[in-house]
């Protein structure tokens, strides 16, 4: 394999959770990738919910958490992107806390893009806890995209 064949285009990692700010982040990342020729890695993190005791609730065999996350990611990409967009979009569905998953996925990225807040937290907050954590700990530049204001 030649050195040229081994070179991968830079990646823009974008966190997606289906929220309006994450949709705005995905849209921004795809547009940026179209300008720069970078690939987009759209990442969604999922985990089993924990109840107030700190232990996960009994598993419901009829509900597949990973598959649900994959559907959210796929539907978000389908809604945000045009079928003929030139940017390469790779998807990752990873179990774990969103901040940890995104930090790990962005280790060798050119840029990490997230919405200013996702599902959960206070809708009035200017910056969610995940975005704030990423800005302090990421090894690459982080862009926080502000989503639509709540009505």
C-alpha positions, 0 to 999 in steps of 0.5 A, a space after each residue: 500500500 502506498 503512502 498516498 493510499 493510507 492517507 485518510 481525509 481529515 474528519 469532522 466529528 459531530 454529536 447527534 442526539 436528535 435535538 434541534 441543536 444537534 440537527 443544526 450542528 450536523 447541518 453545519 458540519 456537512 456544509 463545512 465538509 463540503 467546503 473542505 473535503 473532510 469526511 463527517 463522522 456522525 456519532 450518537 451515544 446511547 446507554 441504558 437509563 439509570 434509575 434513582 438508585 444508580 442501577 439500571 432498570 430491569 431490561 425490557 427485552 422488547 426495547 433495543 436501546 442501540 437500535 433506537 439510537 441508530 434510528 434517531 441518527 439515521 432519521 436525523 441525517 436523512 432530514 438534514 442532508 440532501 441526497 446528493 450532498 458531496 460530503 462523505 458521512 460515516 455513522 457511529 452508534 456507541 454505547 457510553 456517556 456522550 461526553 466520553 464517547 465524543 472525546 474518544 471519537 474526536 481524538 484524531 479529528 480535525 474538528 468536533 461539532 456539537 449543538 449548544 444543548 441536547 435532550 435533557 438539562 435546562 432549555 434556557 441554558 446557553 451551553 449544555 454540560 456535554 458541550 462545556 465538558 468537551 470544550 475543556 477536554 477535547 484534543 481538537 478544536 470544538 465548535 458549539 452550534 447554537 440551535 433554534 431558540 425554544 418557543 
